[in-house]
Amino acid sequence: MRILNKEQWPVRVAVNSDNTKDITPIELWLGEQLGTFRGRWNVVYHHNETHFYFKTQQDATWFALKWA
C-alpha cells in the first residue's frame, strides 16, 4: 500500500470507490477548484478506495464536505 510523504502531504481523505468512473468527476472538480494535480492535491489509487492527499486542512475539509 502506497502512502505519500506526510511532511509534503499532511492530510489524507479516503473515498470508497469500485471503479474509475466514480473518481473521474471528483478529479475534475478538484482541478476546477484547487488547480492541477500535484499542486495542492494528490491521489493514490487502491483496490476498493482512493486516497486523496492535501497540503492544507482547509482544502481537505472542503473536499470531505463535498465528496466523503
DRENBA-685410 format. One line per 2 residues: their letters; for each residue x, y, z of N, C-alpha, C. Coordinates in Angstrom, 1 decimal. Layout:
REM DRENBA-685410
a> X:Y:Z:X:Y:Z:X:Y:Z ~ ...
***
This chain:
REM DRENBA-685410
mr> 0.8:-1.2:0.0:0.0:0.0:0.0:0.9:1.2:0.0 ~ 0.6:2.1:-0.9:1.5:3.3:-1.1:0.9:4.4:-0.2
il> 1.8:5.1:0.5:1.4:6.3:1.4:2.4:7.4:1.0 ~ 1.9:8.6:0.8:2.7:9.7:0.4:3.4:10.3:1.6
nk> 4.5:11.0:1.4:5.3:11.7:2.4:4.4:12.6:3.2 ~ 4.3:12.4:4.5:3.4:13.2:5.4:3.9:14.6:5.6
eq> 5.1:14.9:5.4:5.6:16.3:5.5:5.1:17.1:4.3 ~ 5.0:16.5:3.2:4.6:17.2:2.0:3.1:17.2:1.8
wp> 2.5:16.1:2.2:1.0:15.9:2.0:0.5:15.5:3.4 ~ 0.3:16.4:4.3:-0.1:16.0:5.7:-1.5:15.6:5.9
vr> -2.4:15.8:5.0:-3.8:15.5:5.2:-4.3:14.5:4.2 ~ -5.0:13.4:4.6:-5.5:12.4:3.7:-7.0:12.2:4.0
va> -7.7:12.1:2.8:-9.1:11.7:2.9:-9.4:10.5:2.0 ~ -9.9:9.5:2.6:-10.2:8.2:1.8:-11.6:8.3:1.3
vn> -11.8:7.9:0.0:-13.1:7.8:-0.6:-13.3:6.4:-1.1 ~ -14.4:5.7:-0.7:-14.7:4.4:-1.2:-15.1:4.5:-2.7
sd> -14.5:3.6:-3.5:-14.8:3.6:-4.9:-14.6:2.2:-5.5 ~ -15.5:1.8:-6.4:-15.4:0.5:-7.0:-14.7:0.5:-8.4
nt> -14.8:1.7:-9.0:-14.1:1.8:-10.3:-13.7:3.3:-10.6 ~ -13.0:3.5:-11.7:-12.6:4.8:-12.0:-13.7:5.8:-12.4
kd> -14.8:5.2:-12.8:-15.9:6.1:-13.2:-16.4:6.9:-11.9 ~ -16.2:6.4:-10.8:-16.6:7.1:-9.5:-15.6:8.2:-9.3
it> -14.4:8.1:-9.7:-13.3:9.0:-9.3:-13.2:10.1:-10.3 ~ -13.5:9.9:-11.6:-13.3:10.9:-12.6:-14.0:12.3:-12.3
pi> -15.3:12.3:-11.9:-15.9:13.6:-11.5:-15.2:14.3:-10.4 ~ -14.7:13.5:-9.4:-14.0:14.1:-8.3:-12.7:14.8:-8.7
el> -12.0:14.1:-9.6:-10.8:14.7:-10.1:-11.0:15.9:-10.9 ~ -12.1:15.9:-11.7:-12.4:17.1:-12.5:-12.8:18.3:-11.6
wl> -13.6:18.0:-10.5:-13.9:19.0:-9.6:-12.7:19.6:-8.9 ~ -11.8:18.7:-8.5:-10.6:19.1:-7.8:-9.7:20.0:-8.7
ge> -9.7:19.7:-10.0:-8.9:20.5:-11.0:-9.5:21.9:-11.1 ~ -10.9:22.0:-11.1:-11.5:23.3:-11.2:-11.4:24.1:-9.9
ql> -11.5:23.4:-8.8:-11.5:24.2:-7.5:-10.1:24.4:-6.9 ~ -9.2:23.5:-7.0:-7.9:23.6:-6.4:-6.7:23.7:-7.3
gt> -7.0:23.5:-8.6:-5.9:23.6:-9.6:-5.4:22.2:-10.0 ~ -4.2:22.2:-10.6:-3.7:21.0:-11.2:-3.3:19.9:-10.2
fr> -3.3:18.7:-10.7:-2.8:17.6:-9.9:-1.4:17.8:-9.4 ~ -1.1:17.5:-8.2:0.2:17.7:-7.5:0.5:19.1:-7.2
gr> -0.5:20.0:-7.4:-0.3:21.4:-6.9:-0.7:21.5:-5.5 ~ -2.0:21.4:-5.2:-2.5:21.5:-3.8:-3.1:20.1:-3.4
wn> -3.2:19.2:-4.4:-3.8:17.9:-4.1:-3.1:16.8:-4.8 ~ -3.2:15.6:-4.3:-2.6:14.4:-4.9:-3.5:13.2:-4.7
vv> -3.3:12.1:-5.4:-4.2:11.0:-5.3:-3.4:9.7:-5.4 ~ -3.8:8.6:-4.6:-3.3:7.3:-4.7:-4.4:6.3:-4.8
yh> -4.4:5.5:-5.8:-5.5:4.5:-6.1:-5.2:3.2:-5.4 ~ -6.2:2.6:-4.8:-6.2:1.3:-4.1:-7.3:0.5:-4.7
hn> -7.4:-0.8:-4.3:-8.3:-1.7:-4.9:-9.8:-1.2:-4.7 ~ -10.2:-0.9:-3.5:-11.6:-0.5:-3.3:-11.8:0.9:-2.7
et> -10.7:1.6:-2.6:-10.8:3.0:-2.2:-9.7:3.8:-2.8 ~ -9.9:5.1:-2.8:-8.9:6.1:-3.3:-8.6:7.1:-2.2
hf> -7.3:7.3:-2.0:-6.8:8.3:-1.0:-6.5:9.6:-1.7 ~ -7.1:10.6:-1.3:-6.8:12.0:-1.7:-6.0:12.7:-0.7
yf> -4.9:13.3:-1.1:-3.9:14.0:-0.2:-4.0:15.5:-0.4 ~ -3.9:16.2:0.6:-3.9:17.7:0.5:-2.8:18.3:1.3
kt> -2.4:19.5:0.9:-1.4:20.3:1.6:-1.9:21.0:2.8 ~ -3.2:21.4:2.7:-3.8:22.1:3.8:-5.1:21.5:4.4
qq> -5.3:21.7:5.6:-6.5:21.1:6.3:-7.8:21.7:5.7 ~ -7.7:23.0:5.3:-8.8:23.7:4.7:-9.3:23.1:3.4
da> -8.3:22.7:2.5:-8.7:22.1:1.3:-9.3:20.7:1.5 ~ -8.7:20.0:2.5:-9.2:18.6:2.8:-10.6:18.7:3.4
tw> -10.9:19.7:4.2:-12.2:19.8:4.8:-13.2:20.1:3.7 ~ -12.9:21.0:2.8:-13.8:21.4:1.8:-14.1:20.2:0.9
fa> -13.1:19.4:0.6:-13.2:18.2:-0.2:-14.1:17.2:0.5 ~ -13.8:17.0:1.8:-14.6:16.0:2.5:-16.1:16.3:2.6
lk> -16.4:17.6:2.8:-17.8:18.0:2.8:-18.5:17.7:1.5 ~ -17.8:17.8:0.4:-18.4:17.6:-0.9:-18.5:16.1:-1.3
wa> -17.4:15.3:-1.0:-17.3:14.0:-1.6:-17.2:12.8:-0.6 ~ -16.8:13.1:0.6:-16.6:11.9:1.5:-17.9:11.5:2.3
***
